[in-house]
């Protein structure tokens, strides 16, 4: 059977990519890279205002993720001395920065959209693939031996040992960190506000979803004593950290994830294109991982549509080069920028801490700098004409 695209991986990135293609009458096959999880993840994702608008437009959906409130302000605090340094970001006229959405809700939304676009999207159970690549197509065989072919293969699976990735070069760094992800109930003093505290143990974010529901993400060194705390003790520590912002915080469940960093020097080789975390697996400190992927998807769909409208091959090397070059700077800046940010805020050197605190104070006093960071975080400029 012939498809326009084969997408290897069944995460959020794969599903959004297939849906964006389906709106332009491209047919995709999604091949699961792993078996379904038995335990539902409690992770949440910050979806920027720019990403929300692109998804809503691409999927022709109004009022995207009404279960989540609009985040209008981000409060940051650098706590390394007796005096904390504060930094606040907010859009003018109470405009939204984005929404915090549970991954399970995003996944359910995408699955429902795929069901209503089944004429353009097929989904296959997990099986390993060994593609045969010639000048203008990719061919694979499923378990039954049936041949599947497409113009491009999008790889959106994990960074496991896979022959498909041997042609790609990655910059990698071992972080030796673990993130606590906790679903919590909170009694807030203010709504539409997210918090990021930079503590000596690591950055901790309080991310409101809706009403009393929120998520806490705390990035810690893998040998941190906090990881060994009983749930009640961790709950007490979080209440102390956020006592100025919430009157009560109760943990519902806790999960942990190992953190890693990798960055693909080039997002395509031959007819294979990297999409999602495999292309740029970044530190969660800035909450921009999924938003980078949405911007990647917007650009690859744009260039493929453009070439097809001109009667040219949509899987040509020029299309892939244009896509890669258009995303190179933004992906590099966010990937290594978040890595540098984590290194700076976790540094134990007193001079670096003093410099960091003064730098935050400078940004907080500068409307121009804050507006610049807001524009980058919301991603609105990246979606113009796409």
RAHUPE-V796542 format. One record per backbone hydrogen bond with DSSP energy under -0.5 kcal/mol. CO is the residue of the C=O (numbers start at 0). NH is the residue of the N-H. Records with the same first field share a line. If there is no record, write none. Layout:
CO->NH  NH
This chain:
0->148
3->150  151
4->28
5->7  153
6->8  30
7->155
10->14
11->15
12->16
13->17
14->18
15->19
16->20
17->21
18->22
20->23  25
21->24
26->3  4
27->121
28->6  30
29->31  123
30->8
31->126
37->39
42->102
44->46  100
45->47
46->98
47->51
48->52
49->53
50->54
51->55
52->56
53->57
54->58
55->60
56->59
62->65
64->67
68->99
69->71
70->96  97
71->90
72->193
73->75  88
74->195
75->86
76->78  197
77->79  84
81->83
84->77
86->75
88->73
90->93
91->94
94->90
96->48
97->70
98->46  100
100->44
101->104  105
102->106
103->107
104->108
105->109
106->110
107->111
108->112
109->113
110->114
111->115
112->116
113->116
114->117
116->119  120
119->27
121->29
123->31
130->132
131->133  138
136->133
137->149
138->131
139->147
141->144
145->141
147->139
148->2
149->137
151->5  153
152->154  272
153->7  155
154->274
157->159
159->161
161->164
162->165
164->167
168->264  265
169->171
170->262
172->174  260
175->221
176->258
177->179  219
178->180  256
179->181  217
180->254
181->215
182->251  252
183->213
184->249
185->187
186->246  247
191->71  72
193->74
194->205
195->76
196->198  203
197->78
200->220
201->198
202->218
203->196
204->206  216
205->194  207
206->214
208->68
209->212
211->185
212->208  209
213->183
214->206
215->181
216->204  218
217->179  219
219->177
220->223
223->226
224->227
225->228
229->233
230->234
231->235
232->236
233->237
234->238
235->239
236->240
237->241
239->242
241->244  245
244->188
247->186
249->184
252->182
254->180
256->178
258->176
260->172
261->280
262->170
266->273
268->271
270->152
271->268
272->154
275->278  279
278->263
279->281
280->261
282->285
283->286
287->291
288->292
289->293
290->294
291->295
292->296
293->297
294->298
295->299
296->300
297->301
298->302
299->303
300->304
301->305
302->306
303->307
304->308
305->309
306->311
307->310
312->315
315->319
316->320
317->321
318->322
319->323
320->324
321->325
322->326
323->327
324->328
326->330
327->331
328->332
329->333
330->334
331->335
332->336
333->337
334->338
335->339
336->340
337->341
338->342
339->343
340->344
341->345
343->346
348->352
349->353
350->354
351->355
352->356
353->357
354->358
355->359
356->360
357->361
358->362
359->363
360->364
361->365
362->365
364->366
365->369
366->370
367->371
368->372
369->373
370->374
371->375
372->376
373->377
374->378
377->49
378->381
379->382
380->383
382->385
